[in-house]
Amino acid sequence: MLHHLHRILPDPRNAVVIVGFAAAGTRSRDLVDGARTLKMFGEYVPVRAEVADVPHFSAHADAGQIIDWLRNGPAPHTTYLVHGEETASETLRDRIDDELGWTAVVPRSGEAVLVR
């Protein structure tokens, strides 16, 4: 994908459509936020292409759908939330605790957990 972006971003005749959620710290988020350059392959590439954000086409479940899915399974010893932005993960952790009564943890970046 980066090779395609590297090639098409400098040309104002092109368009890039960001479909779904663009997480903080990603090139997608940078494009959605209006970045004028992106670093790729050790160089800064100008963004002259049109960027369109279509955030509502996501394959990800929302928090309520995740809680419903979890509710249908057995209660684990601990639930680890390792995907998503930190504040959203912390909110989901709190909902898992409040609604299901399960122990849920958002590990710190780089934290190792032994799962048996």
Short mmCIF file of the C-alpha atoms (twelve columns), coordinates in Angstrom:
data_MODEL
# 
_entry.id   MODEL 
# 
loop_
_atom_site.group_PDB 
_atom_site.id 
_atom_site.type_symbol 
_atom_site.label_atom_id 
_atom_site.label_alt_id 
_atom_site.label_comp_id 
_atom_site.label_asym_id 
_atom_site.label_seq_id 
_atom_site.Cartn_x 
_atom_site.Cartn_y 
_atom_site.Cartn_z 
_atom_site.pdbx_PDB_model_num 
ATOM 1   C CA . MET A 1   0.000   0.000   0.000   1 
ATOM 2   C CA . LEU A 2   2.790   2.433   0.833   1 
ATOM 3   C CA . HIS A 3   4.265   2.002   -2.631  1 
ATOM 4   C CA . HIS A 4   0.925   3.072   -4.135  1 
ATOM 5   C CA . LEU A 5   0.635   6.076   -1.829  1 
ATOM 6   C CA . HIS A 6   4.222   7.060   -2.513  1 
ATOM 7   C CA . ARG A 7   3.414   7.139   -6.212  1 
ATOM 8   C CA . ILE A 8   -0.020  8.798   -6.205  1 
ATOM 9   C CA . LEU A 9   0.074   11.319  -3.334  1 
ATOM 10  C CA . PRO A 10  2.156   13.972  -5.117  1 
ATOM 11  C CA . ASP A 11  -0.265  14.239  -8.071  1 
ATOM 12  C CA . PRO A 12  -3.272  16.553  -7.524  1 
ATOM 13  C CA . ARG A 13  -5.215  14.613  -10.195 1 
ATOM 14  C CA . ASN A 14  -5.402  11.630  -7.797  1 
ATOM 15  C CA . ALA A 15  -7.646  10.949  -4.824  1 
ATOM 16  C CA . VAL A 16  -7.111  8.811   -1.734  1 
ATOM 17  C CA . VAL A 17  -10.197 7.563   0.097   1 
ATOM 18  C CA . ILE A 18  -9.718  6.633   3.756   1 
ATOM 19  C CA . VAL A 19  -12.421 4.067   4.521   1 
ATOM 20  C CA . GLY A 20  -13.157 3.195   8.140   1 
ATOM 21  C CA . PHE A 21  -11.476 4.383   11.296  1 
ATOM 22  C CA . ALA A 22  -8.037  5.998   10.993  1 
ATOM 23  C CA . ALA A 23  -6.180  5.468   14.280  1 
ATOM 24  C CA . ALA A 24  -3.952  8.112   15.832  1 
ATOM 25  C CA . GLY A 25  -0.299  7.738   14.893  1 
ATOM 26  C CA . THR A 26  -1.003  6.233   11.461  1 
ATOM 27  C CA . ARG A 27  -0.444  7.717   8.037   1 
ATOM 28  C CA . SER A 28  -4.187  7.390   7.437   1 
ATOM 29  C CA . ARG A 29  -4.895  9.633   10.423  1 
ATOM 30  C CA . ASP A 30  -2.233  12.080  9.238   1 
ATOM 31  C CA . LEU A 31  -3.953  12.261  5.836   1 
ATOM 32  C CA . VAL A 32  -7.409  12.722  7.401   1 
ATOM 33  C CA . ASP A 33  -5.971  15.489  9.606   1 
ATOM 34  C CA . GLY A 34  -4.646  17.335  6.542   1 
ATOM 35  C CA . ALA A 35  -0.945  16.460  6.477   1 
ATOM 36  C CA . ARG A 36  0.855   18.207  3.637   1 
ATOM 37  C CA . THR A 37  3.719   15.671  3.618   1 
ATOM 38  C CA . LEU A 38  4.165   12.054  4.726   1 
ATOM 39  C CA . LYS A 39  7.434   10.281  5.424   1 
ATOM 40  C CA . MET A 40  7.763   7.055   3.442   1 
ATOM 41  C CA . PHE A 41  10.835  5.034   2.583   1 
ATOM 42  C CA . GLY A 42  13.114  7.612   4.209   1 
ATOM 43  C CA . GLU A 43  11.820  10.602  2.294   1 
ATOM 44  C CA . TYR A 44  9.067   13.183  2.674   1 
ATOM 45  C CA . VAL A 45  6.370   12.855  0.032   1 
ATOM 46  C CA . PRO A 46  4.163   15.872  -0.714  1 
ATOM 47  C CA . VAL A 47  0.421   15.319  -0.369  1 
ATOM 48  C CA . ARG A 48  -1.227  17.007  -3.331  1 
ATOM 49  C CA . ALA A 49  -3.845  14.343  -4.017  1 
ATOM 50  C CA . GLU A 50  -7.380  14.926  -2.750  1 
ATOM 51  C CA . VAL A 51  -8.042  13.059  0.511   1 
ATOM 52  C CA . ALA A 52  -11.585 11.902  1.291   1 
ATOM 53  C CA . ASP A 53  -12.530 10.536  4.707   1 
ATOM 54  C CA . VAL A 54  -15.362 7.969   4.839   1 
ATOM 55  C CA . PRO A 55  -15.255 6.857   8.488   1 
ATOM 56  C CA . HIS A 56  -18.590 5.022   8.619   1 
ATOM 57  C CA . PHE A 57  -17.574 2.020   6.497   1 
ATOM 58  C CA . SER A 58  -15.823 -0.007  9.165   1 
ATOM 59  C CA . ALA A 59  -15.680 -3.752  9.681   1 
ATOM 60  C CA . HIS A 60  -14.999 -3.233  13.378  1 
ATOM 61  C CA . ALA A 61  -17.626 -3.864  16.026  1 
ATOM 62  C CA . ASP A 62  -18.586 -1.102  18.414  1 
ATOM 63  C CA . ALA A 63  -18.315 -1.473  22.185  1 
ATOM 64  C CA . GLY A 64  -21.905 -2.654  22.580  1 
ATOM 65  C CA . GLN A 65  -21.444 -5.356  19.952  1 
ATOM 66  C CA . ILE A 66  -18.231 -6.499  21.629  1 
ATOM 67  C CA . ILE A 67  -19.954 -6.708  25.031  1 
ATOM 68  C CA . ASP A 68  -22.817 -8.737  23.489  1 
ATOM 69  C CA . TRP A 69  -20.320 -11.100 21.843  1 
ATOM 70  C CA . LEU A 70  -18.351 -11.542 25.076  1 
ATOM 71  C CA . ARG A 71  -21.537 -12.148 27.064  1 
ATOM 72  C CA . ASN A 72  -22.207 -15.289 24.991  1 
ATOM 73  C CA . GLY A 73  -18.948 -16.946 26.052  1 
ATOM 74  C CA . PRO A 74  -17.569 -18.261 29.318  1 
ATOM 75  C CA . ALA A 75  -16.017 -15.760 31.710  1 
ATOM 76  C CA . PRO A 76  -12.221 -15.817 31.316  1 
ATOM 77  C CA . HIS A 77  -9.787  -15.379 34.186  1 
ATOM 78  C CA . THR A 78  -8.642  -12.072 32.637  1 
ATOM 79  C CA . THR A 79  -9.587  -10.213 29.477  1 
ATOM 80  C CA . TYR A 80  -6.711  -8.332  27.796  1 
ATOM 81  C CA . LEU A 81  -7.589  -5.456  25.475  1 
ATOM 82  C CA . VAL A 82  -4.685  -5.103  23.065  1 
ATOM 83  C CA . HIS A 83  -6.193  -3.423  20.006  1 
ATOM 84  C CA . GLY A 84  -7.467  0.135   19.726  1 
ATOM 85  C CA . GLU A 85  -6.673  3.570   21.014  1 
ATOM 86  C CA . GLU A 86  -5.819  3.792   24.693  1 
ATOM 87  C CA . THR A 87  -8.793  5.850   25.849  1 
ATOM 88  C CA . ALA A 88  -11.294 3.699   23.926  1 
ATOM 89  C CA . SER A 89  -9.673  0.538   25.315  1 
ATOM 90  C CA . GLU A 90  -9.878  1.909   28.849  1 
ATOM 91  C CA . THR A 91  -13.559 2.754   28.366  1 
ATOM 92  C CA . LEU A 92  -14.259 -0.757  27.054  1 
ATOM 93  C CA . ARG A 93  -12.299 -2.228  29.981  1 
ATOM 94  C CA . ASP A 94  -14.551 -0.344  32.393  1 
ATOM 95  C CA . ARG A 95  -17.701 -1.538  30.592  1 
ATOM 96  C CA . ILE A 96  -16.506 -5.158  30.698  1 
ATOM 97  C CA . ASP A 97  -15.972 -4.787  34.432  1 
ATOM 98  C CA . ASP A 98  -19.297 -2.985  35.057  1 
ATOM 99  C CA . GLU A 99  -21.559 -5.002  32.746  1 
ATOM 100 C CA . LEU A 100 -19.994 -8.463  32.883  1 
ATOM 101 C CA . GLY A 101 -18.155 -8.381  36.196  1 
ATOM 102 C CA . TRP A 102 -14.984 -9.630  34.514  1 
ATOM 103 C CA . THR A 103 -11.408 -8.575  35.173  1 
ATOM 104 C CA . ALA A 104 -10.223 -6.659  32.122  1 
ATOM 105 C CA . VAL A 105 -6.790  -5.123  31.586  1 
ATOM 106 C CA . VAL A 106 -5.313  -2.674  29.074  1 
ATOM 107 C CA . PRO A 107 -1.604  -3.605  29.051  1 
ATOM 108 C CA . ARG A 108 0.925   -0.809  28.756  1 
ATOM 109 C CA . SER A 109 2.795   -0.509  25.466  1 
ATOM 110 C CA . GLY A 110 5.584   -3.107  25.470  1 
ATOM 111 C CA . GLU A 111 4.208   -4.920  28.515  1 
ATOM 112 C CA . ALA A 112 4.565   -8.714  28.344  1 
ATOM 113 C CA . VAL A 113 1.844   -10.977 29.732  1 
ATOM 114 C CA . LEU A 114 2.211   -14.716 30.232  1 
ATOM 115 C CA . VAL A 115 -1.023  -16.424 29.126  1 
ATOM 116 C CA . ARG A 116 -1.412  -20.018 30.307  1 
# 
